Amino acid sequence: MKVTDRDFKTFKQFCEEWAKVLNLGDWQIYFHRQPLKDSFAETSCIMAGRVATITLTSTWDNSIRPLSKDSLRKCALHECVHLALAEMRNLATARYITKDELTEREEATTVRFQHAIIGARE
């Protein structure tokens, strides 16, 4: 099924809402729509400059999950969580990393989620 302009706009709005909830304001996020193989969306990051691109597929497979506002909302959350964990992933794949660097990044990620969860309850 083709992802319409309206679907893409809805997805982008959900991403922006989740990015705010997850305190991702330190990222510059761009959005694209293009064919993706085996996924509904994907997130790529450039750590230097904190730039991310979230890409939504242009062809949605309704046999896996029907295209709806709810599925777009969940998909947007999924991609924003990937973004929230990007620094941890970057450190985990670094050739050299100190225990202090890992602890610092884990603490920053924990605080990010703490604020998101507490903010959602207030």
N, CA, C and O atoms as a MOPAC input file, in Angstrom:
PM7 MOZYME 1SCF
protein

 N      0.84600 1    -1.17600 1     0.00000 1
 C      0.00000 1     0.00000 1     0.00000 1
 C      0.89100 1     1.23900 1     0.00000 1
 O      1.89200 1     1.29700 1     0.71500 1
 N      0.52200 1     2.20900 1    -0.79500 1
 C      1.29300 1     3.44700 1    -0.89400 1
 C      1.09600 1     4.30200 1     0.35600 1
 O     -0.02600 1     4.47100 1     0.83400 1
 N      2.19100 1     4.83500 1     0.87400 1
 C      2.13800 1     5.77200 1     1.99000 1
 C      1.87600 1     7.14700 1     1.39800 1
 O      2.66500 1     7.64800 1     0.59700 1
 N      0.78300 1     7.74600 1     1.78800 1
 C      0.36600 1     9.03100 1     1.21300 1
 C      1.12100 1    10.19800 1     1.85900 1
 O      1.79500 1    10.04300 1     2.87700 1
 N      0.98400 1    11.36300 1     1.23500 1
 C      1.55400 1    12.58300 1     1.81800 1
 C      0.98600 1    12.82400 1     3.21200 1
 O      1.69600 1    13.24600 1     4.12400 1
 N     -0.28700 1    12.55100 1     3.35600 1
 C     -0.94500 1    12.73800 1     4.66000 1
 C     -0.35700 1    11.77600 1     5.69400 1
 O     -0.10000 1    12.17000 1     6.83100 1
 N     -0.14100 1    10.50500 1     5.29800 1
 C      0.47400 1     9.53000 1     6.20700 1
 C      1.87000 1     9.99800 1     6.62600 1
 O      2.23400 1     9.91800 1     7.80000 1
 N      2.63600 1    10.48000 1     5.66400 1
 C      3.99600 1    10.93900 1     5.94800 1
 C      3.97200 1    12.12900 1     6.90400 1
 O      4.76900 1    12.19200 1     7.83900 1
 N      3.06900 1    13.06100 1     6.67200 1
 C      2.94700 1    14.23000 1     7.54600 1
 C      2.57400 1    13.79800 1     8.96500 1
 O      3.10800 1    14.32700 1     9.94000 1
 N      1.66900 1    12.84800 1     9.07600 1
 C      1.24800 1    12.32500 1    10.38000 1
 C      2.42600 1    11.66700 1    11.09000 1
 O      2.65100 1    11.89800 1    12.27800 1
 N      3.17200 1    10.85000 1    10.36000 1
 C      4.34800 1    10.17500 1    10.91800 1
 C      5.36200 1    11.20700 1    11.41300 1
 O      5.89400 1    11.07600 1    12.51500 1
 N      5.62400 1    12.20700 1    10.61900 1
 C      6.58000 1    13.25700 1    10.98900 1
 C      6.12100 1    13.97400 1    12.26000 1
 O      6.92800 1    14.23700 1    13.15100 1
 N      4.83100 1    14.28800 1    12.34300 1
 C      4.30800 1    14.96000 1    13.53900 1
 C      4.46600 1    14.06700 1    14.77400 1
 O      4.83900 1    14.54400 1    15.84600 1
 N      4.18200 1    12.77100 1    14.62000 1
 C      4.37100 1    11.85000 1    15.73900 1
 C      5.84600 1    11.79400 1    16.14900 1
 O      6.15400 1    11.80400 1    17.34000 1
 N      6.74900 1    11.73600 1    15.18600 1
 C      8.18600 1    11.72400 1    15.49300 1
 C      8.58000 1    12.96900 1    16.26700 1
 O      9.31500 1    12.89000 1    17.25100 1
 N      8.09800 1    14.10000 1    15.83000 1
 C      8.42900 1    15.35500 1    16.50500 1
 C      7.89200 1    15.36500 1    17.93900 1
 O      8.55400 1    15.86400 1    18.84800 1
 N      6.69400 1    14.81300 1    18.13700 1
 C      6.11900 1    14.72900 1    19.48400 1
 C      6.95400 1    13.79900 1    20.36000 1
 O      7.26700 1    14.13800 1    21.50100 1
 N      7.31700 1    12.62200 1    19.83100 1
 C      8.11600 1    11.66400 1    20.60800 1
 C      9.50400 1    12.22600 1    20.87600 1
 O     10.05100 1    12.01600 1    21.95900 1
 N     10.08000 1    12.92900 1    19.92400 1
 C     11.40300 1    13.52700 1    20.12200 1
 C     11.36300 1    14.51400 1    21.28700 1
 O     12.31200 1    14.60700 1    22.06600 1
 N     10.28000 1    15.23300 1    21.39600 1
 C     10.12500 1    16.17500 1    22.51100 1
 C      9.98200 1    15.41600 1    23.82900 1
 O     10.63000 1    15.76700 1    24.81500 1
 N      9.15100 1    14.39000 1    23.85700 1
 C      8.96100 1    13.58600 1    25.06200 1
 C     10.27700 1    12.95600 1    25.51300 1
 O     10.57000 1    12.89800 1    26.70700 1
 N     11.06800 1    12.48400 1    24.54800 1
 C     12.32800 1    11.80300 1    24.85400 1
 C     13.52100 1    12.75900 1    24.97300 1
 O     14.67000 1    12.32200 1    25.04300 1
 N     13.24100 1    14.04900 1    24.99500 1
 C     14.27600 1    15.06800 1    25.18500 1
 C     15.37300 1    14.98100 1    24.11500 1
 O     16.56300 1    15.00500 1    24.43200 1
 N     14.96600 1    14.88400 1    22.87300 1
 C     15.91600 1    14.77100 1    21.77000 1
 C     16.14100 1    16.10500 1    21.05900 1
 O     16.52800 1    16.13300 1    19.89000 1
 N     15.90200 1    17.19200 1    21.75500 1
 C     16.03900 1    18.52600 1    21.16900 1
 C     17.46200 1    18.87500 1    20.76000 1
 O     17.68600 1    19.84200 1    20.03100 1
 N     18.42300 1    18.08700 1    21.23000 1
 C     19.81600 1    18.34200 1    20.85300 1
 C     20.17200 1    17.71200 1    19.51000 1
 O     21.32200 1    17.78800 1    19.07800 1
 N     19.20000 1    17.09400 1    18.85000 1
 C     19.38500 1    16.48700 1    17.52600 1
 C     18.69100 1    17.32900 1    16.46400 1
 O     17.61500 1    17.87800 1    16.69700 1
 N     19.31500 1    17.42400 1    15.30700 1
 C     18.67200 1    18.00200 1    14.12000 1
 C     18.11200 1    16.80000 1    13.35600 1
 O     18.87300 1    15.95700 1    12.88100 1
 N     16.80000 1    16.72100 1    13.23900 1
 C     16.16900 1    15.54400 1    12.63600 1
 C     15.55000 1    15.91600 1    11.29100 1
 O     14.78900 1    16.87700 1    11.17700 1
 N     15.89600 1    15.13900 1    10.29400 1
 C     15.32400 1    15.28100 1     8.95300 1
 C     14.46000 1    14.06600 1     8.67100 1
 O     14.67200 1    12.99500 1     9.24100 1
 N     13.49000 1    14.23700 1     7.79300 1
 C     12.55400 1    13.16200 1     7.47800 1
 C     12.51800 1    12.92100 1     5.97800 1
 O     12.52600 1    13.85500 1     5.17700 1
 N     12.47900 1    11.64800 1     5.62100 1
 C     12.38500 1    11.24700 1     4.22100 1
 C     11.37200 1    10.12000 1     4.09100 1
 O     11.02500 1     9.44400 1     5.05900 1
 N     10.91600 1     9.94400 1     2.86400 1
 C     10.03700 1     8.81900 1     2.53400 1
 C     10.58600 1     8.19500 1     1.25900 1
 O     10.74900 1     8.86400 1     0.23900 1
 N     10.86600 1     6.90700 1     1.34000 1
 C     11.39300 1     6.19300 1     0.17900 1
 C     11.16300 1     4.69300 1     0.38200 1
 O     10.88400 1     4.26000 1     1.50000 1
 N     11.27500 1     3.91500 1    -0.66100 1
 C     11.09100 1     2.46300 1    -0.50200 1
 C     12.15400 1     1.89000 1     0.44500 1
 O     13.33800 1     2.20700 1     0.33300 1
 N     11.71500 1     1.05700 1     1.36300 1
 C     12.62100 1     0.36000 1     2.27000 1
 C     12.33800 1    -1.13400 1     2.16700 1
 O     11.18800 1    -1.55500 1     2.04100 1
 N     13.38000 1    -1.91000 1     2.22100 1
 C     13.21300 1    -3.35400 1     2.16000 1
 C     13.17200 1    -3.90900 1     3.58400 1
 O     14.07800 1    -3.65900 1     4.37800 1
 N     12.14600 1    -4.64000 1     3.89300 1
 C     12.01800 1    -5.34400 1     5.17200 1
 C     11.86800 1    -4.45000 1     6.39800 1
 O     12.17800 1    -4.89100 1     7.50500 1
 N     11.40800 1    -3.21900 1     6.24300 1
 C     11.13500 1    -2.39000 1     7.41800 1
 C     10.14800 1    -1.28800 1     7.06200 1
 O     10.00600 1    -0.89400 1     5.90400 1
 N      9.47700 1    -0.81000 1     8.08900 1
 C      8.54000 1     0.29100 1     7.91400 1
 C      9.26400 1     1.63900 1     7.94900 1
 O      8.87000 1     2.59500 1     7.28100 1
 N     10.33400 1     1.68500 1     8.74800 1
 C     11.09900 1     2.92900 1     8.88700 1
 C     12.50800 1     2.58200 1     9.34600 1
 O     12.78200 1     1.47300 1     9.80400 1
 N     13.39600 1     3.56800 1     9.20700 1
 C     14.76000 1     3.39000 1     9.70400 1
 C     15.32000 1     4.74900 1    10.09000 1
 O     14.88600 1     5.79200 1     9.60100 1
 N     16.29900 1     4.69800 1    10.98300 1
 C     16.93400 1     5.92000 1    11.46900 1
 C     18.43200 1     5.81800 1    11.26000 1
 O     19.04900 1     4.81400 1    11.61600 1
 N     19.01400 1     6.85300 1    10.68400 1
 C     20.46900 1     6.91600 1    10.54200 1
 C     20.95800 1     8.18200 1    11.23600 1
 O     20.27400 1     9.20500 1    11.25300 1
 N     22.15500 1     8.08700 1    11.80600 1
 C     22.67800 1     9.19200 1    12.61000 1
 C     24.10400 1     9.52100 1    12.22700 1
 O     24.89800 1     8.64700 1    11.88200 1
 N     24.40200 1    10.78900 1    12.29400 1
 C     25.77100 1    11.27800 1    12.19900 1
 C     26.05000 1    11.91000 1    13.56000 1
 O     25.51200 1    12.96500 1    13.89600 1
 N     26.89700 1    11.24300 1    14.33000 1
 C     27.12600 1    11.69000 1    15.69700 1
 C     27.75100 1    13.08500 1    15.73000 1
 O     27.35000 1    13.92800 1    16.53200 1
 N     28.72800 1    13.32500 1    14.86500 1
 C     29.32700 1    14.66600 1    14.79600 1
 C     28.25700 1    15.60600 1    14.25100 1
 O     27.81500 1    15.45400 1    13.11200 1
 N     27.85200 1    16.55000 1    15.04200 1
 C     26.80900 1    17.47000 1    14.62000 1
 C     25.42200 1    17.03700 1    15.05600 1
 O     24.46600 1    17.80500 1    14.94400 1
 N     25.30400 1    15.80400 1    15.55500 1
 C     24.03000 1    15.27000 1    16.06200 1
 C     22.91300 1    15.46600 1    15.03900 1
 O     21.90800 1    16.12700 1    15.30300 1
 N     23.11700 1    14.88000 1    13.88100 1
 C     22.16500 1    14.96200 1    12.77700 1
 C     21.58900 1    13.56800 1    12.54200 1
 O     22.32700 1    12.58700 1    12.46500 1
 N     20.28000 1    13.49300 1    12.43200 1
 C     19.61900 1    12.21600 1    12.20300 1
 C     18.64400 1    12.33100 1    11.04200 1
 O     18.06300 1    13.38800 1    10.79500 1
 N     18.48200 1    11.22600 1    10.34100 1
 C     17.47400 1    11.14100 1     9.29000 1
 C     16.57500 1     9.96000 1     9.61400 1
 O     17.04000 1     8.83100 1     9.76700 1
 N     15.29400 1    10.23400 1     9.71500 1
 C     14.30200 1     9.17700 1     9.91900 1
 C     13.57700 1     9.01100 1     8.60000 1
 O     12.98400 1     9.95100 1     8.07100 1
 N     13.63600 1     7.79400 1     8.08200 1
 C     13.03300 1     7.48700 1     6.78100 1
 C     11.84500 1     6.56200 1     6.97900 1
 O     11.95700 1     5.50900 1     7.60600 1
 N     10.71400 1     6.96800 1     6.43700 1
 C      9.50900 1     6.14200 1     6.43000 1
 C      9.40400 1     5.47800 1     5.07100 1
 O      9.66100 1     6.10600 1     4.04300 1
 N      9.02800 1     4.21600 1     5.06500 1
 C      8.87100 1     3.52300 1     3.78700 1
 C      7.78200 1     4.19700 1     2.95700 1
 O      6.84300 1     4.77800 1     3.50100 1
 N      7.91500 1     4.11500 1     1.66300 1
 C      6.89000 1     4.67600 1     0.77800 1
 C      5.85000 1     3.62500 1     0.39500 1
 O      4.81800 1     3.94700 1    -0.19400 1
 N      6.13100 1     2.36500 1     0.73600 1
 C      5.18800 1     1.26700 1     0.47400 1
 C      5.02100 1     0.44700 1     1.74300 1
 O      5.94900 1    -0.24000 1     2.17100 1
 N      3.85700 1     0.51800 1     2.33400 1
 C      3.56100 1    -0.12000 1     3.61800 1
 C      2.98400 1    -1.50400 1     3.36600 1
 O      2.08300 1    -1.66100 1     2.54200 1
 N      3.49700 1    -2.51000 1     4.06900 1
 C      3.01000 1    -3.89000 1     3.93200 1
 C      1.88600 1    -4.13500 1     4.93100 1
 O      2.13400 1    -4.41800 1     6.10300 1
 N      0.64700 1    -4.02400 1     4.45600 1
 C     -0.51900 1    -4.20600 1     5.31900 1
 C     -0.66700 1    -5.63600 1     5.82700 1
 O     -1.37900 1    -5.86500 1     6.80500 1
 N     -0.01300 1    -6.60100 1     5.18800 1
 C     -0.11800 1    -7.98500 1     5.64400 1
 C      0.64600 1    -8.19800 1     6.95600 1
 O      0.36900 1    -9.14500 1     7.69200 1
 N      1.60300 1    -7.31900 1     7.24200 1
 C      2.36000 1    -7.41300 1     8.49100 1
 C      1.68400 1    -6.59600 1     9.58500 1
 O      1.48600 1    -7.07900 1    10.70000 1
 N      1.33700 1    -5.37100 1     9.26200 1
 C      0.65600 1    -4.46600 1    10.18600 1
 C     -0.13600 1    -3.47100 1     9.36100 1
 O      0.43100 1    -2.78900 1     8.50800 1
 N     -1.43500 1    -3.37700 1     9.59700 1
 C     -2.24600 1    -2.42400 1     8.82600 1
 C     -1.77300 1    -0.98800 1     9.05800 1
 O     -1.41800 1    -0.60600 1    10.17300 1
 N     -1.77800 1    -0.21400 1     7.98800 1
 C     -1.41000 1     1.19900 1     8.07400 1
 C     -2.54500 1     1.96500 1     8.73900 1
 O     -3.67700 1     1.97200 1     8.25400 1
 N     -2.22600 1     2.60800 1     9.85400 1
 C     -3.21500 1     3.38700 1    10.60300 1
 C     -2.47800 1     4.47400 1    11.37700 1
 O     -1.24800 1     4.47600 1    11.43300 1
 N     -3.21700 1     5.38400 1    11.96300 1
 C     -2.59500 1     6.41000 1    12.79900 1
 C     -1.84800 1     5.76900 1    13.95600 1
 O     -0.75500 1     6.20400 1    14.31600 1
 N     -2.44100 1     4.73500 1    14.53500 1
 C     -1.80500 1     4.05800 1    15.66400 1
 C     -0.49900 1     3.38200 1    15.24600 1
 O      0.49300 1     3.44500 1    15.97200 1
 N     -0.49700 1     2.73900 1    14.08600 1
 C      0.73900 1     2.08500 1    13.63900 1
 C      1.81200 1     3.11800 1    13.30000 1
 O      2.99500 1     2.87500 1    13.53600 1
 N      1.42000 1     4.24900 1    12.75900 1
 C      2.38100 1     5.32200 1    12.49200 1
 C      2.92800 1     5.90700 1    13.79700 1
 O      4.11200 1     6.23000 1    13.88600 1
 N      2.07400 1     6.04100 1    14.79600 1
 C      2.49600 1     6.54800 1    16.11000 1
 C      3.50600 1     5.60500 1    16.74900 1
 O      4.52800 1     6.05000 1    17.27100 1
 N      3.22400 1     4.30200 1    16.71200 1
 C      4.13300 1     3.31200 1    17.29400 1
 C      5.44300 1     3.24600 1    16.52300 1
 O      6.51300 1     3.11300 1    17.11600 1
 N      5.36000 1     3.33800 1    15.22500 1
 C      6.55400 1     3.32800 1    14.38200 1
 C      7.42600 1     4.55200 1    14.67200 1
 O      8.65000 1     4.44500 1    14.73500 1
 N      6.80100 1     5.69800 1    14.84500 1
 C      7.52800 1     6.93200 1    15.16700 1
 C      8.22500 1     6.80000 1    16.52200 1
 O      9.37900 1     7.20500 1    16.66200 1
 N      7.54700 1     6.24600 1    17.50800 1
 C      8.16000 1     6.03000 1    18.82200 1
 C      9.36000 1     5.10200 1    18.69000 1
 O     10.41900 1     5.37400 1    19.25600 1
 N      9.20800 1     4.02700 1    17.95900 1
 C     10.28300 1     3.05800 1    17.76200 1
 C     11.53200 1     3.73900 1    17.19700 1
 O     12.63900 1     3.51200 1    17.68400 1
 N     11.35400 1     4.56400 1    16.18200 1
 C     12.49900 1     5.24100 1    15.56800 1
 C     13.11100 1     6.26700 1    16.51300 1
 O     14.33000 1     6.43300 1    16.52800 1
 N     12.30300 1     6.95100 1    17.29100 1
 C     12.83500 1     7.92700 1    18.24000 1
 C     13.59900 1     7.25100 1    19.37400 1
 O     14.56900 1     7.81300 1    19.88100 1
 N     13.18100 1     6.06500 1    19.77500 1
 C     13.94400 1     5.32000 1    20.77700 1
 C     15.30500 1     4.92300 1    20.19600 1
 O     16.31800 1     4.98600 1    20.89300 1
 N     15.33000 1     4.51600 1    18.92400 1
 C     16.62500 1     4.25900 1    18.28000 1
 C     17.51900 1     5.48900 1    18.37700 1
 O     18.70700 1     5.37900 1    18.68100 1
 N     16.95000 1     6.64400 1    18.12200 1
 C     17.71700 1     7.88300 1    18.18700 1
 C     18.19400 1     8.16200 1    19.61300 1
 O     19.32800 1     8.59600 1    19.81300 1
 N     17.34300 1     7.91900 1    20.59000 1
 C     17.71700 1     8.13500 1    21.98700 1
 C     18.87600 1     7.22000 1    22.39700 1
 O     19.65500 1     7.56600 1    23.28500 1
 N     18.98900 1     6.07500 1    21.76300 1
 C     20.05100 1     5.11900 1    22.08000 1
 C     21.26300 1     5.22600 1    21.15700 1
 O     22.20100 1     4.43800 1    21.27500 1
 N     21.25100 1     6.18000 1    20.25300 1
 C     22.30800 1     6.29100 1    19.23800 1
 C     23.69500 1     6.45400 1    19.84700 1
 O     24.65800 1     5.86100 1    19.36200 1
 N     23.80300 1     7.24500 1    20.89500 1
 C     25.12300 1     7.44800 1    21.50400 1
 C     25.63300 1     6.16400 1    22.15100 1
 O     26.82300 1     5.85900 1    22.07800 1
 N     24.73600 1     5.41700 1    22.77900 1
 C     25.13900 1     4.13300 1    23.37000 1
 C     25.62700 1     3.19000 1    22.28500 1
 O     26.63900 1     2.51000 1    22.45200 1
 N     24.91400 1     3.14900 1    21.18600 1
 C     25.31400 1     2.28400 1    20.07600 1
 C     26.66000 1     2.72400 1    19.51000 1
 O     27.51300 1     1.89400 1    19.19700 1
 N     26.83900 1     4.02700 1    19.38400 1
 C     28.09800 1     4.55500 1    18.86900 1
 C     29.26500 1     4.15100 1    19.77900 1
 O     30.31300 1     3.72000 1    19.29800 1
 N     29.07800 1     4.29300 1    21.07800 1
 C     30.13100 1     3.90000 1    22.00900 1
 C     30.38300 1     2.39400 1    21.97700 1
 O     31.52700 1     1.94500 1    22.03500 1
 N     29.31600 1     1.63200 1    21.88700 1
 C     29.44600 1     0.17500 1    21.89100 1
 C     30.22200 1    -0.33500 1    20.68900 1
 O     30.86100 1    -1.38400 1    20.76600 1
 N     30.17500 1     0.38800 1    19.58500 1
 C     30.87500 1    -0.04800 1    18.38600 1
 C     32.24000 1     0.61500 1    18.23000 1
 O     32.96100 1     0.33300 1    17.27400 1
 N     32.59900 1     1.50100 1    19.17200 1
 C     33.90300 1     2.16600 1    19.11200 1
 C     35.00600 1     1.14700 1    19.39900 1
 O     34.82900 1     0.22100 1    20.19100 1
 N     36.11200 1     1.33700 1    18.75500 1
 C     37.23200 1     0.40600 1    18.94300 1
 C     37.78200 1     0.50100 1    20.36600 1
 O     38.08600 1    -0.51500 1    20.99100 1
 N     37.90400 1     1.70800 1    20.86200 1
 C     38.41500 1     1.91300 1    22.21500 1
 C     37.39200 1     2.71500 1    23.00500 1
 O     36.93200 1     3.76700 1    22.55900 1
 N     37.04600 1     2.21600 1    24.16300 1
 C     36.10900 1     2.91900 1    25.02400 1
 C     36.49600 1     2.63700 1    26.47000 1
 O     36.82100 1     1.50600 1    26.83100 1
 N     36.45700 1     3.66600 1    27.27800 1
 C     36.78300 1     3.47600 1    28.68500 1
 C     35.51700 1     3.18700 1    29.47100 1
 O     34.40800 1     3.48200 1    29.02600 1
 N     35.69900 1     2.61700 1    30.62000 1
 C     34.56600 1     2.34200 1    31.50600 1
 C     33.86600 1     3.64800 1    31.89200 1
 O     32.64000 1     3.69900 1    31.98700 1
 N     34.65800 1     4.70100 1    32.11200 1
 C     34.07200 1     6.00200 1    32.46900 1
 C     33.21900 1     6.56800 1    31.33500 1
 O     32.16100 1     7.14400 1    31.59000 1
 N     33.66500 1     6.41000 1    30.08100 1
 C     32.88200 1     6.88600 1    28.93200 1
 C     31.54600 1     6.15300 1    28.85500 1
 O     30.50300 1     6.76300 1    28.62100 1
 N     31.59200 1     4.85300 1    29.05100 1
 C     30.36500 1     4.05700 1    29.00700 1
 C     29.42800 1     4.43900 1    30.15100 1
 O     28.22300 1     4.58200 1    29.94600 1
 N     29.96800 1     4.60200 1    31.33400 1
 C     29.15700 1     4.99400 1    32.49000 1
 C     28.52700 1     6.35700 1    32.27800 1
 O     27.35200 1     6.55600 1    32.58900 1
 N     29.30300 1     7.30300 1    31.74900 1
 C     28.79200 1     8.65300 1    31.48300 1
 C     27.63000 1     8.61700 1    30.48600 1
 O     26.60900 1     9.27100 1    30.69800 1
 N     27.78400 1     7.86200 1    29.41200 1
 C     26.73400 1     7.78100 1    28.39400 1
 C     25.50900 1     7.04300 1    28.92700 1
 O     24.37700 1     7.42500 1    28.63200 1
 N     25.73400 1     5.99100 1    29.70900 1
 C     24.60900 1     5.26600 1    30.30700 1
 C     23.82000 1     6.19400 1    31.23300 1
 O     22.59000 1     6.17700 1    31.23000 1
 N     24.52000 1     6.99000 1    32.01100 1
 C     23.85600 1     7.92300 1    32.92400 1
 C     23.05900 1     8.96800 1    32.14700 1
 O     21.92500 1     9.27600 1    32.51500 1
 N     23.62900 1     9.51100 1    31.08800 1
 C     22.91900 1    10.50600 1    30.27800 1
 C     21.66800 1     9.90500 1    29.64300 1
 O     20.62700 1    10.55800 1    29.57800 1
 N     21.76700 1     8.67700 1    29.18000 1
 C     20.61600 1     8.00700 1    28.56800 1
 C     19.54800 1     7.71100 1    29.62100 1
 O     18.35400 1     7.86100 1    29.36100 1
 N     19.98200 1     7.29100 1    30.80500 1
 C     19.04700 1     7.02100 1    31.89500 1
 C     18.29600 1     8.29100 1    32.28100 1
 O     17.08000 1     8.25700 1    32.46900 1
 N     19.00500 1     9.40100 1    32.39900 1
 C     18.36200 1    10.68100 1    32.74000 1
 C     17.37400 1    11.08700 1    31.65100 1
 O     16.29200 1    11.59100 1    31.95500 1
 N     17.73500 1    10.87300 1    30.38900 1
 C     16.84200 1    11.19900 1    29.26800 1
 C     15.51200 1    10.45100 1    29.40200 1
 O     14.44000 1    11.03900 1    29.25800 1
 N     15.59800 1     9.14000 1    29.68200 1
 C     14.38000 1     8.34300 1    29.83100 1
 C     13.63800 1     8.69100 1    31.11700 1
 O     12.40700 1     8.68300 1    31.14500 1
 N     14.37000 1     8.99200 1    32.16600 1
 C     13.75000 1     9.39600 1    33.42200 1
 C     12.87700 1    10.62600 1    33.21000 1
 O     11.72200 1    10.65300 1    33.63400 1
 N     13.42900 1    11.64100 1    32.55400 1
 C     12.66100 1    12.85900 1    32.28200 1
 C     11.45600 1    12.57000 1    31.38700 1
 O     10.38600 1    13.14700 1    31.57900 1
 N     11.62900 1    11.69000 1    30.42500 1
 C     10.52100 1    11.35900 1    29.52500 1
 C      9.40400 1    10.67000 1    30.27900 1
 O      8.23200 1    10.98800 1    30.07400 1
 N      9.74400 1     9.73100 1    31.14800 1
 C      8.72400 1     8.98000 1    31.88800 1
 C      8.03600 1     9.85900 1    32.92100 1
 O      6.81100 1     9.84600 1    33.03500 1
 N      8.81100 1    10.61400 1    33.66600 1
 C      8.23300 1    11.50400 1    34.67000 1
 C      7.37500 1    12.57500 1    33.99600 1
 O      6.27600 1    12.87800 1    34.46000 1
 N      7.87600 1    13.14300 1    32.90700 1
 C      7.11600 1    14.15500 1    32.17900 1
 C      5.80300 1    13.62500 1    31.65000 1
 O      4.81800 1    14.36200 1    31.60000 1
 N      5.76400 1    12.36600 1    31.25400 1
 C      4.54700 1    11.75800 1    30.72700 1
 C      3.50400 1    11.55800 1    31.82400 1
 O      2.30700 1    11.49900 1    31.54300 1
 N      3.95600 1    11.45500 1    33.06200 1
 C      3.03700 1    11.23800 1    34.18000 1
 C      2.53400 1    12.52900 1    34.80100 1
 O      1.56800 1    12.51800 1    35.56400 1
 N      3.17900 1    13.63800 1    34.48000 1
 C      2.78100 1    14.92000 1    35.09500 1
 C      1.68200 1    15.58400 1    34.30500 1
 O      1.22400 1    16.66600 1    34.67300 1

